[in-house]
Amino acid sequence: MRDKGADGPLFCFGSSFRIMRDTLMRLLEPPIEALGFELVELEFAQAGRGGTLRIYIDRRADAGGQDDRAAVADWTPGEAGGVPSQGGISVDDCASVSHAVSQILDAEDPIKGHYTLEVSSPGLDRVLRRRAHFERFVGEQVFVELKLPIEGRRRFAGALKSVVGEAIVVEVDGRAHELPLDRIQKARLRPGRND
């Protein structure tokens, strides 16, 4: 539990939330990358007068690690180092990142009030935020929601076929849909689906 002083709201909805999220991403990405990880996503869940800051990390694609899907499939119960063990994110990895991030948050104090810090793997249904995320998972099943409709729809669930220019191509029911990256509101993997 972190005690950082003021009892005011930590995040607001709308532009204040986006500003705080962007500030935290800029502040935390460099030290997390220096440890060999990628800051995939962060979120803040407010509860009463406090909340929880959740940070999702993964091995950097250029660090030679495999993604969580393969690591979990290869994991054997009882292995040392936490789950997963072969290039994925372990409990020890989360502890290392938590320690480094805590030092920065204590020094910079970007969040006022009480909060709990949690660090974890993005999981099998990980968020896709950046072009590099989509490139890494071409061929996988995805769910994409757009800010505004294209061809009368905002939600697309299907195979991620490619990344072309500033767009991704998702095949839904045998039809390819080109979705501009700047119009994506949220996207994530859909493991085990063959839509």
C-alpha positions, 0 to 999 in steps of 0.5 A: 500500500502506497501512501502519497498524501493528498486524498483527492481523486487519482484519475478522472474520466476523459482527458484527465485520465488520458493525460495521467496515463500518458504521463505514467507511460512516459515515466515508466517505459524507460526503466522497464525497458532497461530491465529487458521488458516492455510496458504493455499497458497500465490501468488504474482502478479507483476504489473508495479513497484509493485504488490499484495501479496495474502495470502489465509487462512482457519480454521485449520482442527484441530481447529474444524471449518468447511470448506468454502463450508459448511459455505457458504451454511449455511450463511444468508445475513446480518449475523454479522462477514462477510461471511462465519460465521459458522466456515469459514473465515470472513472479521474479520478473514482476518483483524486479519491475515492481521494485524499480517502478516503486522507486520512481513513483516514490521519487516523482510522486505522479499519483496523489493519495493511497494506492496499491501497485500490481505488476503482472503479465498481460496474459494470453488475451493481451492488449495490442496497442502499438504497431509493433504489437500487431506485427508481432501477432500477425496470424493470431485471432484478435478482437478490435473495437474502433472509435468510429464505425467503418462500413457500419461496424465498430467491432471486428473479431477474426484473424490478424492477416497483416499490418499495411502502412498505418492499418491492420488487416483483419479477416472476418468471415472470409472478408478482409477489413483494413482498419486504420491504427489511429481509429482503434479504440482497443484491441486484444488477442483472442487465444483459442478462437478460430473465428 
